[in-house]
Amino acid sequence: MVKTHKMHIFTGVQLACLVLLWVVKSTKAALAFPFFLVLMVPLRAQLTHFFSTRELRALDGDQPDADEDEPDFYAEAPLPG
């Protein structure tokens, strides 16, 4: 549903956000951590400029797309034990 290079860009954005939050948490700026955490919401909203709504739906969650006929194999696989 999503091209490989778009998945890499999305993963890179997520990794950059994780690193930013980790750095803020690990420095004296840790008191500003909630502020940086809240700033992730508008950042997520800005991703609509780079990704279509369908791509973001596919990348973000595990909800099946409305036009998807076949269920996800990994979501439907029985757990061992």
PDB file of N, CA, C and O in Angstrom:
ATOM      1  N   MET A   1       0.810  -1.197   0.000  1.00  0.00           N
ATOM      2  CA  MET A   1       0.000   0.000   0.000  1.00  0.00           C
ATOM      3  C   MET A   1       0.857   1.266   0.000  1.00  0.00           C
ATOM      4  O   MET A   1       0.454   2.298  -0.537  1.00  0.00           O
ATOM      5  N   VAL A   2       2.037   1.177   0.605  1.00  0.00           N
ATOM      6  CA  VAL A   2       2.927   2.336   0.707  1.00  0.00           C
ATOM      7  C   VAL A   2       4.274   1.957   0.098  1.00  0.00           C
ATOM      8  O   VAL A   2       4.799   0.870   0.341  1.00  0.00           O
ATOM      9  N   LYS A   3       4.816   2.865  -0.691  1.00  0.00           N
ATOM     10  CA  LYS A   3       6.117   2.600  -1.305  1.00  0.00           C
ATOM     11  C   LYS A   3       7.199   2.514  -0.229  1.00  0.00           C
ATOM     12  O   LYS A   3       7.099   3.125   0.835  1.00  0.00           O
ATOM     13  N   THR A   4       8.224   1.742  -0.538  1.00  0.00           N
ATOM     14  CA  THR A   4       9.283   1.471   0.432  1.00  0.00           C
ATOM     15  C   THR A   4       9.990   2.751   0.871  1.00  0.00           C
ATOM     16  O   THR A   4      10.262   2.924   2.059  1.00  0.00           O
ATOM     17  N   HIS A   5      10.287   3.640  -0.055  1.00  0.00           N
ATOM     18  CA  HIS A   5      11.002   4.862   0.344  1.00  0.00           C
ATOM     19  C   HIS A   5      10.140   5.740   1.240  1.00  0.00           C
ATOM     20  O   HIS A   5      10.672   6.450   2.093  1.00  0.00           O
ATOM     21  N   LYS A   6       8.825   5.710   1.068  1.00  0.00           N
ATOM     22  CA  LYS A   6       7.933   6.469   1.954  1.00  0.00           C
ATOM     23  C   LYS A   6       7.920   5.851   3.353  1.00  0.00           C
ATOM     24  O   LYS A   6       7.857   6.571   4.349  1.00  0.00           O
ATOM     25  N   MET A   7       7.979   4.513   3.429  1.00  0.00           N
ATOM     26  CA  MET A   7       8.052   3.852   4.729  1.00  0.00           C
ATOM     27  C   MET A   7       9.341   4.231   5.444  1.00  0.00           C
ATOM     28  O   MET A   7       9.341   4.448   6.656  1.00  0.00           O
ATOM     29  N   HIS A   8      10.445   4.311   4.693  1.00  0.00           N
ATOM     30  CA  HIS A   8      11.727   4.688   5.290  1.00  0.00           C
ATOM     31  C   HIS A   8      11.690   6.126   5.799  1.00  0.00           C
ATOM     32  O   HIS A   8      12.231   6.422   6.864  1.00  0.00           O
ATOM     33  N   ILE A   9      11.060   7.013   5.050  1.00  0.00           N
ATOM     34  CA  ILE A   9      10.945   8.409   5.492  1.00  0.00           C
ATOM     35  C   ILE A   9      10.126   8.482   6.781  1.00  0.00           C
ATOM     36  O   ILE A   9      10.514   9.168   7.726  1.00  0.00           O
ATOM     37  N   PHE A  10       8.997   7.775   6.819  1.00  0.00           N
ATOM     38  CA  PHE A  10       8.142   7.765   8.001  1.00  0.00           C
ATOM     39  C   PHE A  10       8.895   7.213   9.208  1.00  0.00           C
ATOM     40  O   PHE A  10       8.810   7.767  10.304  1.00  0.00           O
ATOM     41  N   THR A  11       9.630   6.121   9.007  1.00  0.00           N
ATOM     42  CA  THR A  11      10.415   5.531  10.085  1.00  0.00           C
ATOM     43  C   THR A  11      11.509   6.486  10.542  1.00  0.00           C
ATOM     44  O   THR A  11      11.787   6.579  11.738  1.00  0.00           O
ATOM     45  N   GLY A  12      12.130   7.196   9.608  1.00  0.00           N
ATOM     46  CA  GLY A  12      13.156   8.180   9.953  1.00  0.00           C
ATOM     47  C   GLY A  12      12.591   9.316  10.794  1.00  0.00           C
ATOM     48  O   GLY A  12      13.238   9.772  11.737  1.00  0.00           O
ATOM     49  N   VAL A  13      11.392   9.774  10.459  1.00  0.00           N
ATOM     50  CA  VAL A  13      10.746  10.831  11.247  1.00  0.00           C
ATOM     51  C   VAL A  13      10.463  10.326  12.660  1.00  0.00           C
ATOM     52  O   VAL A  13      10.697  11.039  13.636  1.00  0.00           O
ATOM     53  N   GLN A  14       9.959   9.094  12.766  1.00  0.00           N
ATOM     54  CA  GLN A  14       9.691   8.521  14.082  1.00  0.00           C
ATOM     55  C   GLN A  14      10.975   8.385  14.897  1.00  0.00           C
ATOM     56  O   GLN A  14      10.994   8.697  16.088  1.00  0.00           O
ATOM     57  N   LEU A  15      12.037   7.922  14.260  1.00  0.00           N
ATOM     58  CA  LEU A  15      13.316   7.766  14.944  1.00  0.00           C
ATOM     59  C   LEU A  15      13.872   9.117  15.398  1.00  0.00           C
ATOM     60  O   LEU A  15      14.403   9.234  16.502  1.00  0.00           O
ATOM     61  N   ALA A  16      13.748  10.138  14.541  1.00  0.00           N
ATOM     62  CA  ALA A  16      14.220  11.478  14.903  1.00  0.00           C
ATOM     63  C   ALA A  16      13.442  12.020  16.102  1.00  0.00           C
ATOM     64  O   ALA A  16      14.026  12.650  16.983  1.00  0.00           O
ATOM     65  N   CYS A  17      12.136  11.780  16.141  1.00  0.00           N
ATOM     66  CA  CYS A  17      11.328  12.226  17.282  1.00  0.00           C
ATOM     67  C   CYS A  17      11.733  11.487  18.556  1.00  0.00           C
ATOM     68  O   CYS A  17      11.820  12.086  19.628  1.00  0.00           O
ATOM     69  N   LEU A  18      11.978  10.195  18.434  1.00  0.00           N
ATOM     70  CA  LEU A  18      12.407   9.417  19.592  1.00  0.00           C
ATOM     71  C   LEU A  18      13.744   9.926  20.126  1.00  0.00           C
ATOM     72  O   LEU A  18      13.913  10.077  21.336  1.00  0.00           O
ATOM     73  N   VAL A  19      14.687  10.188  19.232  1.00  0.00           N
ATOM     74  CA  VAL A  19      15.999  10.692  19.639  1.00  0.00           C
ATOM     75  C   VAL A  19      15.857  12.060  20.299  1.00  0.00           C
ATOM     76  O   VAL A  19      16.490  12.327  21.320  1.00  0.00           O
ATOM     77  N   LEU A  20      15.026  12.928  19.715  1.00  0.00           N
ATOM     78  CA  LEU A  20      14.813  14.251  20.306  1.00  0.00           C
ATOM     79  C   LEU A  20      14.251  14.135  21.718  1.00  0.00           C
ATOM     80  O   LEU A  20      14.731  14.804  22.633  1.00  0.00           O
ATOM     81  N   LEU A  21      13.239  13.292  21.901  1.00  0.00           N
ATOM     82  CA  LEU A  21      12.660  13.126  23.238  1.00  0.00           C
ATOM     83  C   LEU A  21      13.663  12.515  24.209  1.00  0.00           C
ATOM     84  O   LEU A  21      13.698  12.884  25.383  1.00  0.00           O
ATOM     85  N   TRP A  22      14.467  11.594  23.729  1.00  0.00           N
ATOM     86  CA  TRP A  22      15.472  10.965  24.589  1.00  0.00           C
ATOM     87  C   TRP A  22      16.517  11.988  25.038  1.00  0.00           C
ATOM     88  O   TRP A  22      16.911  12.017  26.204  1.00  0.00           O
ATOM     89  N   VAL A  23      16.962  12.831  24.093  1.00  0.00           N
ATOM     90  CA  VAL A  23      17.962  13.849  24.419  1.00  0.00           C
ATOM     91  C   VAL A  23      17.392  14.840  25.428  1.00  0.00           C
ATOM     92  O   VAL A  23      18.064  15.208  26.392  1.00  0.00           O
ATOM     93  N   VAL A  24      16.151  15.270  25.205  1.00  0.00           N
ATOM     94  CA  VAL A  24      15.533  16.213  26.143  1.00  0.00           C
ATOM     95  C   VAL A  24      15.424  15.576  27.523  1.00  0.00           C
ATOM     96  O   VAL A  24      15.699  16.232  28.528  1.00  0.00           O
ATOM     97  N   LYS A  25      15.029  14.320  27.583  1.00  0.00           N
ATOM     98  CA  LYS A  25      14.880  13.619  28.859  1.00  0.00           C
ATOM     99  C   LYS A  25      16.209  13.473  29.589  1.00  0.00           C
ATOM    100  O   LYS A  25      16.249  13.489  30.819  1.00  0.00           O
ATOM    101  N   SER A  26      17.285  13.332  28.843  1.00  0.00           N
ATOM    102  CA  SER A  26      18.587  13.040  29.430  1.00  0.00           C
ATOM    103  C   SER A  26      19.389  14.287  29.808  1.00  0.00           C
ATOM    104  O   SER A  26      20.454  14.164  30.414  1.00  0.00           O
ATOM    105  N   THR A  27      18.915  15.455  29.474  1.00  0.00           N
ATOM    106  CA  THR A  27      19.658  16.678  29.766  1.00  0.00           C
ATOM    107  C   THR A  27      18.965  17.466  30.866  1.00  0.00           C
ATOM    108  O   THR A  27      17.973  17.021  31.443  1.00  0.00           O
ATOM    109  N   LYS A  28      19.504  18.635  31.140  1.00  0.00           N
ATOM    110  CA  LYS A  28      18.897  19.510  32.141  1.00  0.00           C
ATOM    111  C   LYS A  28      17.561  20.072  31.667  1.00  0.00           C
ATOM    112  O   LYS A  28      16.811  20.643  32.459  1.00  0.00           O
ATOM    113  N   ALA A  29      17.262  19.913  30.386  1.00  0.00           N
ATOM    114  CA  ALA A  29      15.997  20.393  29.841  1.00  0.00           C
ATOM    115  C   ALA A  29      14.858  19.406  30.085  1.00  0.00           C
ATOM    116  O   ALA A  29      13.802  19.512  29.462  1.00  0.00           O
ATOM    117  N   ALA A  30      15.064  18.451  30.984  1.00  0.00           N
ATOM    118  CA  ALA A  30      14.064  17.416  31.243  1.00  0.00           C
ATOM    119  C   ALA A  30      12.741  18.003  31.734  1.00  0.00           C
ATOM    120  O   ALA A  30      11.690  17.392  31.539  1.00  0.00           O
ATOM    121  N   LEU A  31      12.774  19.159  32.357  1.00  0.00           N
ATOM    122  CA  LEU A  31      11.529  19.796  32.793  1.00  0.00           C
ATOM    123  C   LEU A  31      10.662  20.195  31.602  1.00  0.00           C
ATOM    124  O   LEU A  31       9.448  20.342  31.745  1.00  0.00           O
ATOM    125  N   ALA A  32      11.266  20.370  30.438  1.00  0.00           N
ATOM    126  CA  ALA A  32      10.523  20.743  29.239  1.00  0.00           C
ATOM    127  C   ALA A  32      10.035  19.523  28.459  1.00  0.00           C
ATOM    128  O   ALA A  32       9.478  19.669  27.371  1.00  0.00           O
ATOM    129  N   PHE A  33      10.237  18.336  28.998  1.00  0.00           N
ATOM    130  CA  PHE A  33       9.838  17.111  28.298  1.00  0.00           C
ATOM    131  C   PHE A  33       8.354  17.109  27.920  1.00  0.00           C
ATOM    132  O   PHE A  33       8.036  16.767  26.782  1.00  0.00           O
ATOM    133  N   PRO A  34       7.436  17.473  28.811  1.00  0.00           N
ATOM    134  CA  PRO A  34       6.022  17.489  28.405  1.00  0.00           C
ATOM    135  C   PRO A  34       5.750  18.453  27.251  1.00  0.00           C
ATOM    136  O   PRO A  34       4.919  18.172  26.388  1.00  0.00           O
ATOM    137  N   PHE A  35       6.451  19.588  27.236  1.00  0.00           N
ATOM    138  CA  PHE A  35       6.292  20.545  26.138  1.00  0.00           C
ATOM    139  C   PHE A  35       6.705  19.915  24.808  1.00  0.00           C
ATOM    140  O   PHE A  35       6.005  20.062  23.805  1.00  0.00           O
ATOM    141  N   PHE A  36       7.836  19.217  24.800  1.00  0.00           N
ATOM    142  CA  PHE A  36       8.295  18.567  23.580  1.00  0.00           C
ATOM    143  C   PHE A  36       7.360  17.421  23.180  1.00  0.00           C
ATOM    144  O   PHE A  36       7.147  17.162  21.995  1.00  0.00           O
ATOM    145  N   LEU A  37       6.819  16.754  24.168  1.00  0.00           N
ATOM    146  CA  LEU A  37       5.887  15.668  23.891  1.00  0.00           C
ATOM    147  C   LEU A  37       4.618  16.205  23.231  1.00  0.00           C
ATOM    148  O   LEU A  37       4.101  15.597  22.294  1.00  0.00           O
ATOM    149  N   VAL A  38       4.124  17.323  23.708  1.00  0.00           N
ATOM    150  CA  VAL A  38       2.945  17.947  23.106  1.00  0.00           C
ATOM    151  C   VAL A  38       3.258  18.463  21.707  1.00  0.00           C
ATOM    152  O   VAL A  38       2.373  18.485  20.852  1.00  0.00           O
ATOM    153  N   LEU A  39       4.490  18.876  21.455  1.00  0.00           N
ATOM    154  CA  LEU A  39       4.871  19.352  20.121  1.00  0.00           C
ATOM    155  C   LEU A  39       4.855  18.239  19.067  1.00  0.00           C
ATOM    156  O   LEU A  39       4.866  18.521  17.869  1.00  0.00           O
ATOM    157  N   MET A  40       4.827  16.999  19.503  1.00  0.00           N
ATOM    158  CA  MET A  40       4.756  15.884  18.553  1.00  0.00           C
ATOM    159  C   MET A  40       3.398  15.829  17.855  1.00  0.00           C
ATOM    160  O   MET A  40       3.299  15.300  16.748  1.00  0.00           O
ATOM    161  N   VAL A  41       2.365  16.361  18.474  1.00  0.00           N
ATOM    162  CA  VAL A  41       1.025  16.349  17.874  1.00  0.00           C
ATOM    163  C   VAL A  41       0.971  17.235  16.626  1.00  0.00           C
ATOM    164  O   VAL A  41       0.522  16.761  15.582  1.00  0.00           O
ATOM    165  N   PRO A  42       1.411  18.509  16.684  1.00  0.00           N
ATOM    166  CA  PRO A  42       1.408  19.303  15.451  1.00  0.00           C
ATOM    167  C   PRO A  42       2.382  18.756  14.397  1.00  0.00           C
ATOM    168  O   PRO A  42       2.144  18.881  13.195  1.00  0.00           O
ATOM    169  N   LEU A  43       3.465  18.158  14.859  1.00  0.00           N
ATOM    170  CA  LEU A  43       4.395  17.548  13.906  1.00  0.00           C
ATOM    171  C   LEU A  43       3.694  16.435  13.129  1.00  0.00           C
ATOM    172  O   LEU A  43       3.852  16.316  11.914  1.00  0.00           O
ATOM    173  N   ARG A  44       2.921  15.627  13.845  1.00  0.00           N
ATOM    174  CA  ARG A  44       2.168  14.551  13.201  1.00  0.00           C
ATOM    175  C   ARG A  44       1.155  15.136  12.202  1.00  0.00           C
ATOM    176  O   ARG A  44       0.947  14.571  11.128  1.00  0.00           O
ATOM    177  N   ALA A  45       0.539  16.247  12.549  1.00  0.00           N
ATOM    178  CA  ALA A  45      -0.420  16.890  11.648  1.00  0.00           C
ATOM    179  C   ALA A  45       0.273  17.409  10.390  1.00  0.00           C
ATOM    180  O   ALA A  45      -0.335  17.439   9.320  1.00  0.00           O
ATOM    181  N   GLN A  46       1.521  17.812  10.504  1.00  0.00           N
ATOM    182  CA  GLN A  46       2.261  18.317   9.342  1.00  0.00           C
ATOM    183  C   GLN A  46       2.676  17.217   8.375  1.00  0.00           C
ATOM    184  O   GLN A  46       3.040  17.503   7.234  1.00  0.00           O
ATOM    185  N   LEU A  47       2.627  15.981   8.808  1.00  0.00           N
ATOM    186  CA  LEU A  47       2.988  14.877   7.926  1.00  0.00           C
ATOM    187  C   LEU A  47       2.016  14.726   6.759  1.00  0.00           C
ATOM    188  O   LEU A  47       2.323  14.046   5.780  1.00  0.00           O
ATOM    189  N   THR A  48       0.851  15.354   6.857  1.00  0.00           N
ATOM    190  CA  THR A  48      -0.113  15.284   5.750  1.00  0.00           C
ATOM    191  C   THR A  48       0.400  16.013   4.513  1.00  0.00           C
ATOM    192  O   THR A  48      -0.135  15.828   3.420  1.00  0.00           O
ATOM    193  N   HIS A  49       1.433  16.841   4.675  1.00  0.00           N
ATOM    194  CA  HIS A  49       2.029  17.520   3.519  1.00  0.00           C
ATOM    195  C   HIS A  49       2.934  16.584   2.720  1.00  0.00           C
ATOM    196  O   HIS A  49       3.190  16.825   1.540  1.00  0.00           O
ATOM    197  N   PHE A  50       3.417  15.519   3.357  1.00  0.00           N
ATOM    198  CA  PHE A  50       4.342  14.598   2.704  1.00  0.00           C
ATOM    199  C   PHE A  50       3.704  13.256   2.360  1.00  0.00           C
ATOM    200  O   PHE A  50       4.160  12.562   1.452  1.00  0.00           O
ATOM    201  N   PHE A  51       2.654  12.895   3.083  1.00  0.00           N
ATOM    202  CA  PHE A  51       1.998  11.608   2.892  1.00  0.00           C
ATOM    203  C   PHE A  51       0.515  11.835   2.647  1.00  0.00           C
ATOM    204  O   PHE A  51      -0.073  12.777   3.178  1.00  0.00           O
ATOM    205  N   SER A  52      -0.090  10.961   1.834  1.00  0.00           N
ATOM    206  CA  SER A  52      -1.532  11.041   1.639  1.00  0.00           C
ATOM    207  C   SER A  52      -2.231  10.479   2.870  1.00  0.00           C
ATOM    208  O   SER A  52      -1.613   9.810   3.697  1.00  0.00           O
ATOM    209  N   THR A  53      -3.522  10.758   2.981  1.00  0.00           N
ATOM    210  CA  THR A  53      -4.290  10.253   4.123  1.00  0.00           C
ATOM    211  C   THR A  53      -4.292   8.736   4.143  1.00  0.00           C
ATOM    212  O   THR A  53      -4.205   8.128   5.209  1.00  0.00           O
ATOM    213  N   ARG A  54      -4.389   8.123   2.975  1.00  0.00           N
ATOM    214  CA  ARG A  54      -4.391   6.654   2.879  1.00  0.00           C
ATOM    215  C   ARG A  54      -3.049   6.078   3.349  1.00  0.00           C
ATOM    216  O   ARG A  54      -3.014   5.070   4.055  1.00  0.00           O
ATOM    217  N   GLU A  55      -1.948   6.723   2.953  1.00  0.00           N
ATOM    218  CA  GLU A  55      -0.622   6.259   3.373  1.00  0.00           C
ATOM    219  C   GLU A  55      -0.452   6.380   4.883  1.00  0.00           C
ATOM    220  O   GLU A  55       0.076   5.470   5.522  1.00  0.00           O
ATOM    221  N   LEU A  56      -0.895   7.494   5.458  1.00  0.00           N
ATOM    222  CA  LEU A  56      -0.771   7.671   6.902  1.00  0.00           C
ATOM    223  C   LEU A  56      -1.615   6.657   7.664  1.00  0.00           C
ATOM    224  O   LEU A  56      -1.196   6.156   8.707  1.00  0.00           O
ATOM    225  N   ARG A  57      -2.802   6.355   7.145  1.00  0.00           N
ATOM    226  CA  ARG A  57      -3.642   5.345   7.783  1.00  0.00           C
ATOM    227  C   ARG A  57      -2.951   3.988   7.758  1.00  0.00           C
ATOM    228  O   ARG A  57      -3.009   3.236   8.731  1.00  0.00           O
ATOM    229  N   ALA A  58      -2.297   3.678   6.643  1.00  0.00           N
ATOM    230  CA  ALA A  58      -1.595   2.395   6.524  1.00  0.00           C
ATOM    231  C   ALA A  58      -0.351   2.356   7.407  1.00  0.00           C
ATOM    232  O   ALA A  58      -0.026   1.308   7.964  1.00  0.00           O
ATOM    233  N   LEU A  59       0.339   3.467   7.542  1.00  0.00           N
ATOM    234  CA  LEU A  59       1.575   3.511   8.324  1.00  0.00           C
ATOM    235  C   LEU A  59       1.322   3.610   9.821  1.00  0.00           C
ATOM    236  O   LEU A  59       2.105   3.086  10.614  1.00  0.00           O
ATOM    237  N   ASP A  60       0.252   4.269  10.217  1.00  0.00           N
ATOM    238  CA  ASP A  60       0.015   4.562  11.629  1.00  0.00           C
ATOM    239  C   ASP A  60      -0.526   3.395  12.430  1.00  0.00           C
ATOM    240  O   ASP A  60       0.036   3.050  13.469  1.00  0.00           O
ATOM    241  N   GLY A  61      -1.576   2.795  11.981  1.00  0.00           N
ATOM    242  CA  GLY A  61      -2.241   1.853  12.853  1.00  0.00           C
ATOM    243  C   GLY A  61      -2.437   0.490  12.232  1.00  0.00           C
ATOM    244  O   GLY A  61      -2.035   0.224  11.099  1.00  0.00           O
ATOM    245  N   ASP A  62      -3.077  -0.371  13.022  1.00  0.00           N
ATOM    246  CA  ASP A  62      -3.333  -1.709  12.530  1.00  0.00           C
ATOM    247  C   ASP A  62      -4.806  -1.890  12.161  1.00  0.00           C
ATOM    248  O   ASP A  62      -5.273  -3.019  12.010  1.00  0.00           O
ATOM    249  N   GLN A  63      -5.542  -0.775  12.014  1.00  0.00           N
ATOM    250  CA  GLN A  63      -6.907  -0.867  11.549  1.00  0.00           C
ATOM    251  C   GLN A  63      -6.887  -1.192  10.063  1.00  0.00           C
ATOM    252  O   GLN A  63      -6.151  -0.562   9.303  1.00  0.00           O
ATOM    253  N   PRO A  64      -7.695  -2.178   9.635  1.00  0.00           N
ATOM    254  CA  PRO A  64      -7.708  -2.517   8.218  1.00  0.00           C
ATOM    255  C   PRO A  64      -8.305  -1.384   7.388  1.00  0.00           C
ATOM    256  O   PRO A  64      -9.231  -0.696   7.817  1.00  0.00           O
ATOM    257  N   ASP A  65      -7.760  -1.212   6.210  1.00  0.00           N
ATOM    258  CA  ASP A  65      -8.256  -0.210   5.285  1.00  0.00           C
ATOM    259  C   ASP A  65      -9.626  -0.637   4.785  1.00  0.00           C
ATOM    260  O   ASP A  65      -9.905  -1.833   4.708  1.00  0.00           O
ATOM    261  N   ALA A  66     -10.477   0.306   4.447  1.00  0.00           N
ATOM    262  CA  ALA A  66     -11.840  -0.013   4.017  1.00  0.00           C
ATOM    263  C   ALA A  66     -11.860  -0.815   2.723  1.00  0.00           C
ATOM    264  O   ALA A  66     -12.755  -1.637   2.525  1.00  0.00           O
ATOM    265  N   ASP A  67     -10.891  -0.591   1.838  1.00  0.00           N
ATOM    266  CA  ASP A  67     -10.885  -1.299   0.553  1.00  0.00           C
ATOM    267  C   ASP A  67     -10.005  -2.555   0.581  1.00  0.00           C
ATOM    268  O   ASP A  67      -9.747  -3.154  -0.463  1.00  0.00           O
ATOM    269  N   GLU A  68      -9.556  -2.946   1.750  1.00  0.00           N
ATOM    270  CA  GLU A  68      -8.710  -4.138   1.873  1.00  0.00           C
ATOM    271  C   GLU A  68      -9.601  -5.377   1.955  1.00  0.00           C
ATOM    272  O   GLU A  68     -10.458  -5.469   2.834  1.00  0.00           O
ATOM    273  N   ASP A  69      -9.403  -6.322   1.048  1.00  0.00           N
ATOM    274  CA  ASP A  69     -10.238  -7.510   0.989  1.00  0.00           C
ATOM    275  C   ASP A  69      -9.719  -8.610   1.900  1.00  0.00           C
ATOM    276  O   ASP A  69     -10.502  -9.296   2.558  1.00  0.00           O
ATOM    277  N   GLU A  70      -8.423  -8.780   1.941  1.00  0.00           N
ATOM    278  CA  GLU A  70      -7.812  -9.893   2.661  1.00  0.00           C
ATOM    279  C   GLU A  70      -7.320  -9.436   4.027  1.00  0.00           C
ATOM    280  O   GLU A  70      -6.641  -8.414   4.116  1.00  0.00           O
ATOM    281  N   PRO A  71      -7.645 -10.169   5.101  1.00  0.00           N
ATOM    282  CA  PRO A  71      -7.135  -9.769   6.425  1.00  0.00           C
ATOM    283  C   PRO A  71      -5.628  -9.965   6.506  1.00  0.00           C
ATOM    284  O   PRO A  71      -5.049 -10.779   5.786  1.00  0.00           O
ATOM    285  N   ASP A  72      -5.017  -9.212   7.387  1.00  0.00           N
ATOM    286  CA  ASP A  72      -3.572  -9.297   7.581  1.00  0.00           C
ATOM    287  C   ASP A  72      -3.212 -10.659   8.165  1.00  0.00           C
ATOM    288  O   ASP A  72      -3.798 -11.088   9.159  1.00  0.00           O
ATOM    289  N   PHE A  73      -2.252 -11.336   7.548  1.00  0.00           N
ATOM    290  CA  PHE A  73      -1.847 -12.669   7.984  1.00  0.00           C
ATOM    291  C   PHE A  73      -1.342 -12.651   9.412  1.00  0.00           C
ATOM    292  O   PHE A  73      -1.686 -13.530  10.202  1.00  0.00           O
ATOM    293  N   TYR A  74      -0.510 -11.640   9.764  1.00  0.00           N
ATOM    294  CA  TYR A  74       0.099 -11.610  11.080  1.00  0.00           C
ATOM    295  C   TYR A  74      -0.915 -11.258  12.168  1.00  0.00           C
ATOM    296  O   TYR A  74      -0.776 -11.704  13.307  1.00  0.00           O
ATOM    297  N   ALA A  75      -1.920 -10.474  11.834  1.00  0.00           N
ATOM    298  CA  ALA A  75      -2.950 -10.131  12.814  1.00  0.00           C
ATOM    299  C   ALA A  75      -3.879 -11.324  13.056  1.00  0.00           C
ATOM    300  O   ALA A  75      -4.424 -11.467  14.151  1.00  0.00           O
ATOM    301  N   GLU A  76      -4.063 -12.179  12.050  1.00  0.00           N
ATOM    302  CA  GLU A  76      -4.980 -13.303  12.148  1.00  0.00           C
ATOM    303  C   GLU A  76      -4.308 -14.607  12.600  1.00  0.00           C
ATOM    304  O   GLU A  76      -5.002 -15.574  12.917  1.00  0.00           O
ATOM    305  N   ALA A  77      -2.977 -14.646  12.635  1.00  0.00           N
ATOM    306  CA  ALA A  77      -2.258 -15.889  12.977  1.00  0.00           C
ATOM    307  C   ALA A  77      -2.484 -16.238  14.447  1.00  0.00           C
ATOM    308  O   ALA A  77      -2.418 -15.364  15.310  1.00  0.00           O
ATOM    309  N   PRO A  78      -2.749 -17.501  14.731  1.00  0.00           N
ATOM    310  CA  PRO A  78      -2.948 -17.890  16.139  1.00  0.00           C
ATOM    311  C   PRO A  78      -1.613 -17.879  16.890  1.00  0.00           C
ATOM    312  O   PRO A  78      -0.566 -18.213  16.337  1.00  0.00           O
ATOM    313  N   LEU A  79      -1.681 -17.493  18.135  1.00  0.00           N
ATOM    314  CA  LEU A  79      -0.484 -17.458  18.958  1.00  0.00           C
ATOM    315  C   LEU A  79      -0.173 -18.865  19.468  1.00  0.00           C
ATOM    316  O   LEU A  79      -1.084 -19.619  19.811  1.00  0.00           O
ATOM    317  N   PRO A  80       1.101 -19.212  19.516  1.00  0.00           N
ATOM    318  CA  PRO A  80       1.440 -20.546  20.030  1.00  0.00           C
ATOM    319  C   PRO A  80       1.179 -20.634  21.530  1.00  0.00           C
ATOM    320  O   PRO A  80       1.271 -19.647  22.260  1.00  0.00           O
ATOM    321  N   GLY A  81       0.856 -21.831  21.958  1.00  0.00           N
ATOM    322  CA  GLY A  81       0.697 -22.050  23.386  1.00  0.00           C
ATOM    323  C   GLY A  81      -0.680 -22.178  23.769  1.00  0.00           C
ATOM    324  O   GLY A  81      -0.978 -22.367  24.948  1.00  0.00           O
TER     325      GLY A  81
END
